[in-house]
């Protein structure tokens, strides 16, 4: 492996390590917006890291501690992403349940013009007559 390939690989490992540390912190704090902002950077780094590994083959000489750290962070990232998916699914289920309940309590129909009109006109008419 050339010195340039080795340096490129070490840099890509360090960059992915940094990204995973930041993303894992965001996921652990349930700051999904911040974690989402990191996604594009992580995807680009993954491509760079894969390319650096390909260029370094067959003599990949990397500090095993840095690879172990990266593997542990990747495992943590996978676990945290699964938790985040479960949380998001629960939130969506709650929103859907609330929307169904609200719709059942106050159903809406639509006029030919596309505008909404309440189907519970009786109560509305009584209020406007008073």
Buried (B, 14 or more C-beta within 10 A) or exposed (E): BEEEBBEBBBEBBEBBBEBBBBBBBBBEEBBBEBBEEBEEBBEEBEEBBEEBBEBBEEEBEBEEEBEEBBEEBBEBBEEBBEEBEEEEEEEEEEEEEEEEEEEEEEEEEEEEEEEEEEEEEEEEEEEEEE
